Amino acid sequence: MWAGVCVAVNIGLLYFAQLLFGFYLKAPMGPEFVASNPELMDTIAQLTGMGFEQLSITFTLTALITCLVILVACKLFFLARYISPMGILGRAITFILPFSAVVAMLIPDSVPVGGWGVAFTLSVFPTLVMFNICFTIADELFPEVDDVIAFFQKKDDSGKKFNARR
């Protein structure tokens, strides 16, 4: 459900950015900007042609899966213990930009993003929204390595390990 909210808000932000960019292009500096940045204008035209709905779904799902996989690995290998005391704001300040970089690198080739910088810029908001919910999911639902090992160790009726008795 939270991913759907993220997609909807991201679509709204992209349309709002398109509106503001349209106002900028009608300003006196607009034609000068178009003439000096033809590659960026081509990228914006490709992204607009793709549709902000598809773009938002792709970025949100990529951010969700990437954050969840990395945070489950952090939980398994005891790193979540050090991330958890930071609080929501501390985690956001520390981890959003590196996670956004990973999301930008993992964007599928079907999305015409026009380079890593554009992909990074477009991935920051979905990563920001999805990071804390993924951290909560990973922290509450997945065990650490020692819990997994303890689950698979054989125990007798008293609860002690077999190799502990002599």
N, C-alpha and C positions, 0 to 999 in steps of 0.2 A: 504494500500500500504506500509506503514511504517513497518507493521508487517512482510510483505514478505521480505523486505530488511533486517530486523532483523534476520529472519530465514536463509536467504542466507549467511549473514555475520557470523552468529553463526555456520553454517555448515562448512564454510571455516576455522574458528578458531578451531573447534574440529578436523578437519582433519589435520590442522597444528600442533596442540598439539599431535596428534597421531604420526605424523612424527617425531617430536622432541623426544617423548617418545621412539620411535623405535631406534633412534640414541643413546639415553641414555642406552637402553638395550644392545646395541652392544659394549658399552664401558666396560672397565674392571670392573666397579662397578655394571653393569647390572645384571649378574647372582647372585651376592650377594643380590641385592635388591629384585629380584624375590624370592629367598630362604627365605628372612626374612619377606616378606609381601605377603603371599599367599592369604589372604582375599581381599586385594586391587587388586591383579592381577585377581582374580575371578570377581570382580566388573567391572574392565576395560574390561574383556572379554565379560561380559554380555552387557555392554553398547555398545561395538563395534558390537556385534552380533545383537543388536536391530536395529542398523543403526542410523547414526547421523542425518539423515533427519527427521525421526520420533521423535527422541529425541529433536531436535531443535524446531519442530512444537509444541510439547507438552509443552516445557518450555516457549516458546514465547506466546502461547495462554493463559497459566496459568498466566504468568506475566501481560499480557494485561488485562485480566478480573479482576485479583486481584487488580492491580493498579487503574483501572477504578472504581471499587466498593468502594475502600477505599477513593479515591479522591472525588467521588460524595458525599459520606457521609461527608467528610471534607467540601465540598462546602455547603451542606445543613445546617450544624451546625456552619457556620461562621468561620471555621478554615482556609479556603483558603485565607481569608484576611491577615492572619499572614504568610502564606506560600509564597504568591505571591511576596512580596517585597524582598525576599531572592535572586531572580534571579536564572538562570539555574544552575550555579555552586553551589550556597548555598543550593538549594533544593537537588541537587545530593549528596553533602557531608552529608547532614543531614538525608536524607530519604532513600537512596538506600539500605543500609545494613539492616535496619529494614524491609523494604518491601521485600527484597530478602529472609529474614528469613520466612516471611509469605508465600511467593511463595513456598519455599522449604517444608514447612509444608503441603501445599495444593497439592503437586504433586500427581497425581493419582497412585494407587497401581499397575497399569499396567506397570509402568516405573521401571525397576530394577536399582535403584540408589545406593544401597549399604549403606544406612544410611543417616542421616540428614546432615552430613558434606559434603558429596559428592553432595547431592541435593542442598545445599546452594552454593557451589562453582559453580555448573552448572547454577544456577539461577541468579547470579550476573549480567552477561552481558545482558541477555534479559530484566531484570528489569531496568538496567541502560538505555537501549535504549528506552524502552516503557514508562518510568516514565514521562518524560517531555511532550510527546505527549498526554498521558492520562491526565496530569494536565491541558494542554491547552483545551482539549475536555471538561473536567469537569467544568473548569472555564467559558468557553464561552457558553456551551449548557445547563447547569443545573442551576436552580434558588436556592436561599437561602430560608430558612423556612419562613421568613417574606414576601417574594414575593409570595409564595404559599398561605399563609394565606390571603394576600391582594387580591389575584386573586379571592378567593372564598367568600369574604365579599360582601354583597349586597350593591349596590349604587343606588341612584336615578339619575335623569337626570342632576342635577347640579354637580355630582361627589362627593357629601358628603355622609357619611354613614347615614342610616336611623336612627340609635340610637343616632346620633349626634344632630338631630333636636329635639326641644322640643315644 
